[in-house]
Structures are given as structure tokens and as C-alpha cells.
Amino acid sequence: MNQINRITIDKDICHGKPCIRGMRWPVEVVIDMLGSGMSIDEIIEDHPELEKEDILASLNFAKLYLSGRSINEVA
């Protein structure tokens, strides 16, 4: 699975916010956990439904968003 394909946008899940693999895990929450100082391993330990690739995809999505590119340009 292409890393960025792990990020899904569905108007019926979390009000259309970008989420991880259709789950109710918004990208912004993952970024917030990283920003609070949690390591990838700590996030996965606390939330085993997440995978390292999900967290990396969240970072990649944030980079694309801030650069002005859309998820569709790289998917």
C-alpha cells in the first residue's frame, strides 16, 4: 500500500477530516501526539491499531498539505 493511500477522507467519518485507513483516527490527532513529544513506538504501544506506516503517512500528508499540494496529486 502506498503510504499516502493510508490517509482517507470520507464525509461520514470524523466530519470529513483526513483519517488513517478509514478509522476514526484523524491525522491531526496523530500529529498532535507527535508534537506532544510521544515517539512513534510510544504511540503504537498506546494505540496498537495504528502502525508505523500510518504515522509516517500522517507526517507525509501534513507536509503535502502545508506545501499546497493535495493528496490526489500523489495518490
C-alpha positions in Angstrom: 0.0 0.0 0.0 1.4 3.4 -1.0 2.0 5.3 2.2 -0.2 8.3 1.3 -3.1 5.9 0.4 -3.3 5.2 4.1 -5.0 8.6 4.5 -8.7 8.6 3.7 -11.2 11.4 3.5 -14.8 10.4 4.0 -17.5 12.9 4.8 -19.2 10.3 7.1 -16.1 9.7 9.2 -14.9 12.5 11.6 -16.8 15.1 9.6 -14.6 14.6 6.5 -11.3 15.2 8.2 -8.3 13.3 6.8 -8.1 10.0 8.8 -6.0 6.9 8.9 -7.3 3.9 6.8 -10.9 4.8 7.2 -10.7 4.6 11.0 -11.7 7.3 13.4 -8.1 8.4 13.8 -7.7 11.9 12.3 -4.3 12.9 11.0 -4.4 15.9 13.3 -4.6 13.7 16.4 -1.5 11.7 15.3 0.4 14.9 14.6 -0.7 16.2 18.0 0.7 13.1 19.7 4.0 13.5 17.9 4.0 17.2 18.8 3.5 16.5 22.5 6.7 14.5 22.4 5.5 11.0 22.0 7.7 8.7 19.9 6.3 6.5 17.2 6.9 3.5 19.4 5.0 5.1 22.3 2.0 5.9 20.1 1.9 2.3 18.7 2.3 0.9 22.2 -0.7 3.0 23.5 -2.7 2.5 20.3 -1.9 -0.9 18.8 -4.4 -0.4 16.0 -2.0 2.1 14.5 1.1 1.1 12.5 4.3 2.9 11.9 3.4 3.4 8.3 0.2 5.2 9.5 2.2 7.7 11.5 4.6 8.3 8.7 1.7 8.7 6.3 0.3 11.3 8.6 3.5 13.3 8.6 3.7 13.0 4.8 0.1 14.2 4.5 0.9 17.2 6.7 3.9 18.0 4.6 1.8 17.9 1.4 -1.0 19.9 2.9 1.5 22.7 4.0 3.1 22.7 0.6 -0.2 23.4 -1.0 -0.4 20.1 -2.8 -3.3 17.7 -2.5 -3.5 14.1 -1.6 -4.8 13.4 -5.1 -1.7 14.8 -6.7 0.5 12.0 -5.3 -2.0 9.1 -4.8 
